[in-house]
Amino acid sequence: DGIRDHCVTGVQTCALPIYNGSQNLIIKAEHFALTNLGCSASQSRNLTVSPLVRADFSLSADSGCSPLVVNLSNLSAPGSTLSWFVDGNLVSNSPSQFNFNFVNNTQELKVFRVLLQATNVLNGACSDTISRLVRVFPKPVAGLLGAIPEIGCSPVKVALFSNAQGASRYLYDFNDGTILDTSIATV
């Protein structure tokens, strides 16, 4: 598959084939001008083609409860410098992997965009990016636990109440092997 196969007659540009090497590829391009009378002239120029950059990474988790620690692992082709961004902010230049702590301090689902930019070490103009989303669920707030009455004689009936937020299930542990599992914050 020669370079000529990637050129269009009458067009001054050629789409060169993908190059996956580890060093820059030097291609000598020659131009010949010929007349009908047998006269000719030529010019040549070296073209430098840098290896293809393809950014890729994996996440140890793409969703979970806050705070969510996620391992970000580089899967990009070798020969790239890396820049890691979360929601547009540079967080690391790690060449391999690192852990990032995603925190959601709201009571709503928060979606973070992780972007990896891989740049060819031989030619900074050659780069590729890829992004993935991480969904972080809000952490419920346990709130204050109260009891009425707090002191009583056995057998005592106690009303427990809480101002918990963001939960759909509540567990009350009485430290005697009894656990009350309910969907109501106040029992």
C-alpha positions, 0 to 999 in steps of 0.5 A: 500500500503505497502513498500514491494510493492515498492521493487523488489526481489533480488534488495537492493533498494526500492522506498518508496511511496511519503510522504506528511506529515508535519514532518519526517516519521520514518520507522523501516526497519528490515533484517532477515537472516534464515538458513535451520536449523532454525537459525536466526539473525536480524538487524534493522535500522530506516529510516528517510523520509522527506516530499515531496517538490514541488516548484510552483509559479504564476506570475501576468504577463508573458509579458509586456513593460519595466519596467514591475513590476511582482508579484511573488507568492509562491504556494509551499507546506508548510514547505519549505524555498524559494530562488528566482532567476532571470537569475541565480541571487538570488533576494529574500528569500521571503516565500510568495510573492513579486514584481520584476521590470523587465527592458529591456534597449535594443531595442530587446525582452528580456526574463528573467528566474525566478526560484524558489528553495523550500528546505525542512526545515526538510532536506536541501538535499530535494529540488525542482525547477521550472522556468517560463519565463517573456518576456519584450518588449523594451520601445520605445524612444520618441526622440527629437521633432523639428518643422520647423518653431518654430515661425510663423504667423497664419495660419502657416504650421509646419513640425514636426520631431522626432528621436524616436526609437522602435515605430510603432505608433506616437501621436502628441498632440497639447493641443487643443483637436487635436491629430494626430495619425500616423505611421510616426515619421516625419509629 
